[in-house]
């Protein structure tokens, strides 16, 4: 299903009076997944510059831990949005905003 078809489906569910927040969250998450490579790159770059020595394995493990944290927060926010605890747009963008801010803060500390 394309994004346009998904939005049309959400509109149809809303007009029919059926629960539509779960479908809206799924459509928004499809859009939100496009930011994932940017977040992963920022985290990996920031972690790579923080370590003084050229320890490739340590850099990869720390970056992998950051990416795992990003994905876990993304799943939790998605579940909260589907269960109508938070809004769908917040559920999709919460993890990206948190980790982009964290990555930008870490990038300011990097010594070049």
N, C-alpha and C positions, 0 to 999 in steps of 0.2 A: 504494500500500500504506500503510495506517495504521500508527501506531507499535505498536498492540496486535497487529496482524497480523505486523509485523516481528519483534516479540519472540517470538511464537508460532513463527515460521519458524526463528528462532535456536534456540529450545528443541528443535524437531524435528530440526534439523541436529545439535545436540549429542547428543541421545539416539540418533541413528542412527550416531554415531561419525564423522561427516564434519567437515571443517574448517569452523568456524563463526565464527572471529574476524573475517573480512572482512565477513560479514553483520552481525555485532554492531556493528562500527565504522560501517557504513552506517546502522544504526538509531539509534545514539547521535548520529551527525552530524546526523541529521534533527532530533533534539531540540536539539542544540547550535546550530543555525542560528538559533534564536529569540533568542539573546543578541546576535547581530550588530548589530542597530540600536542597542542600548544602548552597545556598544563604540564604534561609529562616532560616536554623539552625544557621548560623553565625550571622545574624541580631538578632534573638531571644536571643542567648547566650550573645551577646554584650550588648543588652539592659537590659537583666536580671542582669548583673553584674554592670551596671552603677548606679542603684538606691540603696541607702544606706539601706533603710528599706525594709522589706519583704512585699511589697505591690503587691500582685499577680495580681490584676485587672489592676493596672497602667502598670505593665510590659507587660501584654498581649495586652493592648490597644496600647502601643507604638510600640511593635513588629508588631502588626497588621497594624498599620499605615505605618511602614517601608516596609512591604510586599506589601501593596497596592501601595506604591510608586514604588516599583520594577516592579509590574505587569503593572502599567500605563506606565512606561518608556519602558517596553518590547513591549507593544502594539503600542506605538508611533514609536519606532524604526522599528518595523515590517511593519507598514504602510509606513514609509519613504523608506524602502528597496523595498517594492512591487511597489511603484510608481517611482522607479529608481532615487531617490534623493541621497541615499547612497548605498554602496555596500551591497549585501545580507549577507555576513559574518559579516560585521560591524553591520548591523541591528539586527542580532541574538545575537551577543556577547556584544553589548554595555551595556545593562542593567546589565548583569552578572558581567562584569568587574567593572562598576561603583559601584555597591553595594558590591562586594567582597572587593574592596579597602576601601569603607566606613566602612564595617564590621570589616576589619582588623585594621583600625585606631581606631575604637571604642573598639576593644578587647585590644589594647595596653593601653588604659586608664582605663581599669577595675581593680579594687582593689580586691585582693583575700584574 
